[in-house]
Amino acid sequence: MTSLETLARSIDRLFDLGPRAIEDTSALPTFFDLREALEAGLVRSAEPDDSQPTGWRVNAWVKRGILLGFRLGHLEAADCGVLSCVDKHTFPARRFTPEQNVRIVMGGSAVRAGAFLASGVVVVPPAYVNTGAYVGEGTMVDSHALVGSCAQIGKRVHLSAAAQIGGVLEPVNASPVIIEDDVLVGGNTGVYEGTIVRAKAVLAAGTILTRGTPLYDLPNNTVIRATADVPLIVPPGAVVVPGSRQVTHGAGKSLGVSVYTPVIVKYRDEKTDLSATVENLLRDL
């Protein structure tokens, strides 16, 4: 494999060719080098960087490379077990071996090529991990959960049943959804539009977080919002539940209407940690 600096330059050159990239004989080998590096965890679409306001840096060239792979791919029938699949030949389903120490439990899950799953990850069916995603050590992706394209999931995270972690490929400079280490994401929770969930936070079942969602922090008597440059960020250890707020003007006020909003009701403590120990038991089932 070429050096990452050389790979980045080659990806940018080929991406700038637009549709003509398919005529370049180096295009497919270059993309396959990127896909191999993604699956090995050597490159990421976003990575920790303390010099950035959010603590994360977006690697736009990686996202360009993934988009290049779609441009170069042609449709072909794929071996998806009991399912009939037709997809771009550049993004087949990944296959794992016991030596990789990744559990893909039988029953209809899929991990797309270009996604990284670290040692100790468990995927419970049916679940889906899209290309460019990064899933850290010891994380559980539970049934009906989705890890979207380029989403970054930390170590020892539990994505509970039907949790939806949004993805992003375009615009290439946009930050993907980031779930940091030791986060518990409850069932039917949705995290979208580049939201960052800091380490050890707890998202209760049914919580929805988007860029346009104000997050009410009751312990600190403040409201957390995204800005033009910074996405919504859930503080470390925050315990977030679905809530509502009253409409304070117009017809909504006179009709007594309330709208959804997530609410931080407390910050994680020993009792919260004890309630989460059941997750360790589930990993051995």
QUILINMO-V169443 format. One record per helix or strand of 3 or more residues. SS is the DSSP state (~ for helix, > for strand). FROM is the first residue (numbers start at 1). TO is the last residue. If there is no record, write none. Layout:
((SS FROM TO) (SS FROM TO))
This chain:
((~ 4 16) (~ 18 23) (~ 27 39) (> 46 48) (> 56 58) (~ 60 72) (> 75 80) (> 83 88) (~ 98 100) (> 110 112) (> 215 217) (> 222 224) (> 238 246) (~ 250 254) (> 258 267) (~ 270 275) (~ 278 282))
